[in-house]
Amino acid sequence: MFQTYGLSLEIYDSQKRKIDFPSGVTLGYPCFVPLPSGSIKSGSVSLLLPSLSYFSFPSGKYYYLIRLYASNKGLTTQDLFSGKPIDSEPLQKFEIYNPSIKEVDVSLEEIFIKEEPLTGCATNIIILKIKNNALVNQFNVTVDFCIDGALVERKQIKNFGPEEKADIEYFWIPPKTGNYLIKGRVMGIADGNPKNNIREKLIEVKSAH
């Protein structure tokens, strides 16, 4: 039976975290011819990987995953890839060499307390000020807010513009008064300077009365 096939590509960083692309962007390739076996071909990645150059990925190790979709209902490309895949391959490792990107670096500039002193059993706003020091967009930048070594909340910037700055807000209710160690951590893909990714700040939470 003639079917419309589509191959989609998912990219993962060196730690096997999926890289989400900007809204509306799909790394897919519709194939309007029947594939005899109805399964993924080993050479199919050659159709998809070249499109990564558009996103200016930094040099490094990555993983890719290919999924096969099929329909005989004449769906649009968007509808085709929104269904369930009929086949997929295991993660495969590959490397990108991109000498045009000289530096990829995202940094945590400051841990900022919006209102001091912090008060116990009340909502306090903690702001992590981060910056993209690179001249290219960075995707899926992860920002962690930790208290006394424990992760409280993780947020993600899906598309961080060149030399852009951002204030990431966290709402925290201390369970009691006392001293706490705030730790902020920002993680980019293939970050070339991990030394500026972490900051800590010792704070005191006082009674509201």
ZIPE-V80442 format. One record per residue. N is the residue number from 1. RES is the residue in three letters. PSI is psi in whole degrees, 0 to 359 (none if undefined). D_CENTER is the distance of its C-alpha to the mean C-alpha in whole Angstrom. Layout:
N|RES|PSI|D_CENTER, N|RES|PSI|D_CENTER
//
This chain:
1|MET|138|39, 2|PHE|131|37, 3|GLN|159|34, 4|THR|123|31, 5|TYR|156|28, 6|GLY|139|24, 7|LEU|127|22, 8|SER|151|18, 9|LEU|129|16, 10|GLU|138|12, 11|ILE|138|10, 12|TYR|147|9, 13|ASP|185|9, 14|SER|339|12, 15|GLN|13|11, 16|LYS|35|11, 17|ARG|129|7, 18|LYS|137|7, 19|ILE|117|5, 20|ASP|132|6, 21|PHE|165|8, 22|PRO|153|10, 23|SER|134|13, 24|GLY|351|16, 25|VAL|123|14, 26|THR|127|15, 27|LEU|83|16, 28|GLY|156|19, 29|TYR|104|23, 30|PRO|139|25, 31|CYS|103|29, 32|PHE|43|32, 33|VAL|154|34, 34|PRO|139|35, 35|LEU|118|33, 36|PRO|318|36, 37|SER|345|34, 38|GLY|27|32, 39|SER|171|29, 40|ILE|138|26, 41|LYS|145|28, 42|SER|332|27, 43|GLY|359|27, 44|SER|333|25, 45|VAL|335|22, 46|SER|339|24, 47|LEU|336|24, 48|LEU|320|20, 49|LEU|325|18, 50|PRO|333|20, 51|SER|348|18, 52|LEU|338|15, 53|SER|336|17, 54|TYR|331|17, 55|PHE|2|13, 56|SER|55|15, 57|PHE|139|13, 58|PRO|162|14, 59|SER|145|16, 60|GLY|183|15, 61|LYS|138|15, 62|TYR|173|13, 63|TYR|149|14, 64|TYR|155|15, 65|LEU|128|16, 66|ILE|136|19, 67|ARG|145|20, 68|LEU|130|23, 69|TYR|153|24, 70|ALA|149|28, 71|SER|146|30, 72|ASN|21|34, 73|LYS|7|34, 74|GLY|38|33, 75|LEU|159|29, 76|THR|166|27, 77|THR|319|24, 78|GLN|317|22, 79|ASP|324|24, 80|LEU|315|24, 81|PHE|352|21, 82|SER|350|20, 83|GLY|193|23, 84|LYS|137|23, 85|PRO|151|23, 86|ILE|349|26, 87|ASP|156|25, 88|SER|160|22, 89|GLU|158|22, 90|PRO|164|20, 91|LEU|136|17, 92|GLN|137|19, 93|LYS|143|18, 94|PHE|167|18, 95|GLU|147|18, 96|ILE|131|17, 97|TYR|114|20, 98|ASN|85|19, 99|PRO|348|22, 100|SER|340|22, 101|ILE|106|19, 102|LYS|328|21, 103|GLU|132|18, 104|VAL|114|15, 105|ASP|126|14, 106|VAL|138|13, 107|SER|153|15, 108|LEU|112|16, 109|GLU|323|20, 110|GLU|147|21, 111|ILE|115|22, 112|PHE|128|24, 113|ILE|120|26, 114|LYS|318|27, 115|GLU|128|30, 116|GLU|151|32, 117|PRO|157|34, 118|LEU|145|31, 119|THR|144|33, 120|GLY|150|33, 121|CYS|27|33, 122|ALA|159|31, 123|THR|124|28, 124|ASN|145|27, 125|ILE|121|24, 126|ILE|130|22, 127|ILE|126|20, 128|LEU|118|17, 129|LYS|118|18, 130|ILE|163|15, 131|LYS|140|15, 132|ASN|110|14, 133|ASN|357|17, 134|ALA|166|16, 135|LEU|14|18, 136|VAL|161|15, 137|ASN|147|12, 138|GLN|137|9, 139|PHE|146|5, 140|ASN|51|2, 141|VAL|124|5, 142|THR|134|6, 143|VAL|119|10, 144|ASP|140|13, 145|PHE|119|16, 146|CYS|149|19, 147|ILE|123|23, 148|ASP|42|25, 149|GLY|353|22, 150|ALA|135|21, 151|LEU|123|18, 152|VAL|315|18, 153|GLU|145|15, 154|ARG|132|11, 155|LYS|164|10, 156|GLN|136|6, 157|ILE|114|7, 158|LYS|329|6, 159|ASN|106|8, 160|PHE|113|10, 161|GLY|162|13, 162|PRO|129|16, 163|GLU|24|18, 164|GLU|149|16, 165|LYS|154|17, 166|ALA|144|16, 167|ASP|117|17, 168|ILE|116|15, 169|GLU|141|18, 170|TYR|139|19, 171|PHE|118|22, 172|TRP|133|24, 173|ILE|104|27, 174|PRO|136|29, 175|PRO|337|31, 176|LYS|172|34, 177|THR|166|35, 178|GLY|187|35, 179|ASN|140|32, 180|TYR|151|29, 181|LEU|114|26, 182|ILE|134|23, 183|LYS|127|20, 184|GLY|144|17, 185|ARG|131|14, 186|VAL|138|11, 187|MET|120|9, 188|GLY|176|8, 189|ILE|125|8, 190|ALA|44|12, 191|ASP|126|13, 192|GLY|356|16, 193|ASN|77|18, 194|PRO|349|17, 195|LYS|338|20, 196|ASN|22|19, 197|ASN|344|16, 198|ILE|138|18, 199|ARG|152|21, 200|GLU|152|23, 201|LYS|124|26, 202|LEU|125|29, 203|ILE|161|30, 204|GLU|129|33, 205|VAL|124|33, 206|LYS|168|36, 207|SER|146|38, 208|ALA|345|38, 209|HIS|none|42
//
